[in-house]
Amino acid sequence: MKGLFQAADVRKLDHLRAEEKMIQRERAQEGDEFADKEKFVTEAYKEQLAAIRKKVKAGRCHNVCHNVSAYSSLIRTVQS
């Protein structure tokens, strides 16, 4: 059951990251079309982006640590 919740969290995080990338691409395509307009970004949105970046960074660290552990055990096996 715990695995299902973790998988759902990962999918939600991936969806939010994909949505943010899509917004960035749209802004890049618009170019200077709205350069003279004011930009409004709420604090909640900024907090959400910070949380996403933090989770991504933590996930990368976990993956790197896991890979290092796997490679080191493989090397020990080969050297034996």
KOLMI-655213 format. One line per 5 residues: number of its first residue (from 1); for each residue x, y, z of N, C-alpha, C. Coordinates in pm, 1 decimal, padded with zeros to 6 digits, always signed. Example, Ala and Ser with C-alpha at 12.3 -4.5 7.8 and 13.67 -1.06 7.14 Angstrom:
2
1) +01319.0 -00569.0 +00780.0 +01230.0 -00450.0 +00780.0 +01320.0 -00330.0 +00780.0 ~ +01285.0 -00225.0 +00708.0 +01367.0 -00106.0 +00714.0 +01290.0 +00003.0 +00787.0 $
//
This chain:
80
1) +00082.5 -00118.7 +00000.0 +00000.0 +00000.0 +00000.0 +00087.3 +00125.6 +00000.0 ~ +00195.5 +00118.0 +00076.5 +00287.3 +00232.0 +00084.3 +00346.6 +00262.1 -00053.2 ~ +00375.7 +00158.8 -00128.2 +00431.2 +00174.9 -00261.5 +00336.8 +00246.9 -00355.6 ~ +00207.9 +00222.3 -00340.3 +00109.2 +00289.4 -00423.9 +00107.4 +00440.1 -00397.6 ~ +00115.4 +00476.5 -00270.7 +00116.2 +00618.8 -00236.8 +00242.9 +00686.5 -00285.6 $
6) +00355.3 +00617.0 -00275.7 +00480.5 +00673.0 -00324.8 +00475.8 +00690.6 -00476.3 ~ +00421.4 +00592.7 -00545.8 +00409.6 +00601.0 -00691.2 +00317.5 +00716.7 -00731.1 ~ +00210.4 +00736.3 -00655.8 +00118.8 +00846.9 -00684.2 +00188.9 +00980.8 -00662.7 ~ +00270.4 +00990.3 -00558.5 +00345.9 +01113.1 -00533.3 +00444.2 +01141.7 -00646.6 ~ +00508.9 +01038.3 -00695.5 +00604.3 +01054.4 -00805.2 +00532.2 +01100.2 -00931.5 $
11) +00417.2 +01039.7 -00960.7 +00339.9 +01080.1 -01078.9 +00292.9 +01225.0 -01067.6 ~ +00250.2 +01264.2 -00947.8 +00205.3 +01401.8 -00927.0 +00321.6 +01498.5 -00947.5 ~ +00437.3 +01465.1 -00893.5 +00555.4 +01549.0 -00909.3 +00595.1 +01558.8 -01056.5 ~ +00593.3 +01446.8 -01127.2 +00625.4 +01447.0 -01270.1 +00526.5 +01532.9 -01349.2 ~ +00400.2 +01522.9 -01313.2 +00297.9 +01603.5 -01381.8 +00322.7 +01752.8 -01359.7 $
16) +00352.6 +01791.8 -01236.0 +00377.5 +01932.6 -01206.4 +00501.9 +01983.8 -01278.8 ~ +00605.7 +01900.4 -01284.8 +00728.6 +01939.1 -01356.2 +00700.6 +01955.8 -01505.1 ~ +00622.1 +01864.3 -01562.8 +00588.9 +01872.3 -01704.8 +00505.8 +01996.8 -01732.8 ~ +00414.1 +02027.8 -01644.2 +00330.8 +02146.8 -01660.9 +00416.7 +02273.0 -01656.9 ~ +00512.5 +02278.6 -01565.8 +00601.3 +02393.9 -01555.9 +00686.4 +02408.1 -01682.0 $
21) +00736.4 +02297.6 -01734.4 +00814.8 +02301.1 -01859.3 +00729.3 +02353.6 -01974.1 ~ +00603.2 +02310.5 -01980.5 +00512.7 +02354.3 -02085.7 +00491.0 +02505.7 -02077.5 ~ +00473.2 +02556.2 -01956.6 +00454.9 +02700.3 -01937.4 +00579.4 +02775.8 -01982.5 ~ +00696.6 +02724.2 -01949.1 +00820.8 +02788.9 -01990.6 +00833.5 +02792.8 -02142.3 ~ +00797.3 +02683.5 -02208.9 +00803.5 +02679.5 -02355.5 +00707.5 +02780.7 -02417.6 $
26) +00587.1 +02789.0 -02361.9 +00489.6 +02885.0 -02412.4 +00540.4 +03028.1 -02398.0 ~ +00602.0 +03058.0 -02285.4 +00657.0 +03191.8 -02264.1 +00770.6 +03220.5 -02361.4 ~ +00851.1 +03120.5 -02389.3 +00961.2 +03138.8 -02484.6 +00906.5 +03163.9 -02625.3 ~ +00798.5 +03095.1 -02662.9 +00738.4 +03114.0 -02794.5 +00674.7 +03252.3 -02807.4 ~ +00620.1 +03302.9 -02697.6 +00557.3 +03435.4 -02701.8 +00660.0 +03545.0 -02725.5 $
31) +00782.0 +03520.5 -02680.0 +00887.5 +03619.4 -02697.9 +00857.2 +03747.2 -02622.9 ~ +00864.3 +03858.8 -02691.8 +00843.1 +03989.5 -02629.9 +00699.6 +04040.5 -02649.3 ~ +00611.2 +03952.3 -02686.1 +00473.1 +03991.8 -02711.7 +00408.0 +04056.1 -02588.1 ~ +00440.8 +04004.2 -02470.6 +00382.6 +04056.7 -02347.4 +00487.7 +04121.4 -02258.0 ~ +00595.9 +04169.3 -02314.9 +00704.7 +04228.4 -02237.5 +00661.1 +04355.0 -02164.5 $
36) +00566.7 +04426.6 -02220.2 +00522.8 +04550.3 -02157.2 +00417.0 +04528.1 -02049.1 ~ +00376.0 +04404.0 -02028.6 +00274.0 +04372.4 -01928.0 +00339.1 +04336.4 -01794.9 ~ +00263.5 +04359.1 -01688.1 +00310.9 +04323.9 -01555.0 +00296.5 +04174.0 -01532.8 ~ +00389.7 +04116.1 -01456.3 +00384.1 +03974.0 -01425.2 +00337.4 +03957.0 -01281.0 ~ +00241.6 +03868.1 -01261.1 +00190.3 +03839.8 -01127.8 +00218.6 +03693.9 -01094.0 $
41) +00294.0 +03674.1 -00985.4 +00323.6 +03539.9 -00937.6 +00291.0 +03537.6 -00789.0 ~ +00203.2 +03448.1 -00749.6 +00162.4 +03442.0 -00609.7 +00267.6 +03372.5 -00525.2 ~ +00262.8 +03397.2 -00396.3 +00355.3 +03333.0 -00302.7 +00332.4 +03182.0 -00300.3 ~ +00207.6 +03140.4 -00311.1 +00176.6 +02996.7 -00310.6 +00242.5 +02927.1 -00429.5 ~ +00240.1 +02992.9 -00545.3 +00302.2 +02935.3 -00664.4 +00453.3 +02926.9 -00647.0 $
46) +00512.8 +03030.3 -00589.6 +00657.1 +03028.8 -00564.0 +00693.8 +02917.4 -00466.9 ~ +00612.3 +02899.2 -00363.3 +00636.6 +02792.3 -00266.2 +00623.1 +02655.7 -00332.1 ~ +00524.7 +02641.1 -00420.8 +00505.1 +02514.8 -00490.6 +00627.0 +02482.1 -00577.7 ~ +00678.0 +02580.4 -00649.4 +00795.9 +02559.1 -00733.3 +00917.6 +02522.5 -00647.9 ~ +00933.5 +02589.4 -00534.4 +01045.6 +02559.2 -00445.2 +01034.8 +02416.9 -00391.1 $
51) +00914.1 +02374.4 -00356.6 +00893.6 +02238.7 -00306.4 +00924.4 +02135.5 -00414.4 ~ +00884.0 +02163.6 -00536.7 +00911.7 +02071.7 -00647.3 +01061.9 +02059.6 -00667.8 ~ +01131.3 +02173.1 -00670.6 +01276.5 +02169.6 -00690.1 +01345.6 +02093.9 -00577.2 ~ +01298.0 +02111.8 -00455.7 +01356.9 +02042.6 -00340.4 +01337.6 +01890.9 -00353.0 ~ +01217.1 +01849.2 -00391.9 +01190.0 +01705.9 -00407.1 +01272.7 +01646.1 -00520.1 $
56) +01286.3 +01719.5 -00628.8 +01365.7 +01671.2 -00741.8 +01511.4 +01655.1 -00699.4 ~ +01563.2 +01753.4 -00628.7 +01701.1 +01747.1 -00582.6 +01720.3 +01629.6 -00487.2 ~ +01627.1 +01609.5 -00395.8 +01636.0 +01497.6 -00301.9 +01627.7 +01365.3 -00376.4 ~ +01542.7 +01358.0 -00477.6 +01529.5 +01235.3 -00556.2 +01656.0 +01204.6 -00633.1 ~ +01719.0 +01306.7 -00687.8 +01844.5 +01286.1 -00760.6 +01952.4 +01236.6 -00666.6 $
61) +01957.8 +01294.8 -00547.6 +02057.7 +01252.5 -00449.0 +02034.9 +01106.5 -00411.3 ~ +01909.6 +01070.3 -00390.1 +01877.1 +00932.0 -00355.2 +01917.7 +00837.5 -00467.9 ~ +01888.5 +00874.5 -00592.0 +01923.6 +00790.0 -00705.8 +02073.9 +00775.7 -00719.5 ~ +02147.6 +00884.3 -00700.9 +02293.1 +00878.2 -00711.2 +02349.5 +00790.1 -00601.4 ~ +02301.0 +00808.9 -00479.8 +02349.3 +00727.5 -00368.1 +02318.9 +00580.0 -00390.7 $
66) +02200.9 +00551.0 -00443.0 +02162.5 +00412.7 -00471.0 +02252.1 +00354.0 -00579.3 ~ +02279.5 +00431.1 -00684.8 +02365.0 +00382.9 -00793.0 +02506.6 +00358.1 -00744.4 ~ +02559.5 +00446.0 -00660.7 +02694.0 +00427.6 -00606.7 +02699.8 +00300.3 -00524.5 ~ +02597.2 +00278.1 -00444.2 +02591.1 +00157.2 -00362.8 +02586.1 +00033.0 -00451.1 ~ +02505.8 +00037.2 -00556.3 +02493.6 -00077.6 -00646.1 +02625.4 -00105.3 -00717.1 $
71) +02691.5 -00000.5 -00766.0 +02818.1 -00018.6 -00835.1 +02927.4 -00068.6 -00741.7 ~ +02930.9 -00016.3 -00619.7 +03033.5 -00060.6 -00527.6 +03016.1 -00207.5 -00491.5 ~ +02889.9 -00251.6 -00475.0 +02867.5 -00394.3 -00445.7 +02902.9 -00479.8 -00567.1 ~ +02879.3 -00430.9 -00687.2 +02915.6 -00502.7 -00808.8 +03067.0 -00516.4 -00819.0 ~ +03137.7 -00408.2 -00788.9 +03283.5 -00411.4 -00793.9 +03338.5 -00510.4 -00691.6 $
76) +03281.0 -00510.2 -00572.0 +03327.6 -00605.1 -00469.3 +03304.4 -00748.7 -00515.0 ~ +03192.5 -00772.9 -00582.9 +03161.4 -00906.4 -00631.7 +03260.8 -00949.1 -00739.6 ~ +03291.9 -00859.1 -00829.5 +03383.9 -00889.5 -00939.3 +03525.0 -00911.5 -00886.7 ~ +03565.6 -00833.1 -00786.3 +03700.4 -00844.4 -00731.6 +03718.5 -00970.8 -00650.0 ~ +03612.2 -01029.9 -00602.6 +03622.7 -01149.3 -00517.5 +03662.9 -01272.0 -00592.4 $
//
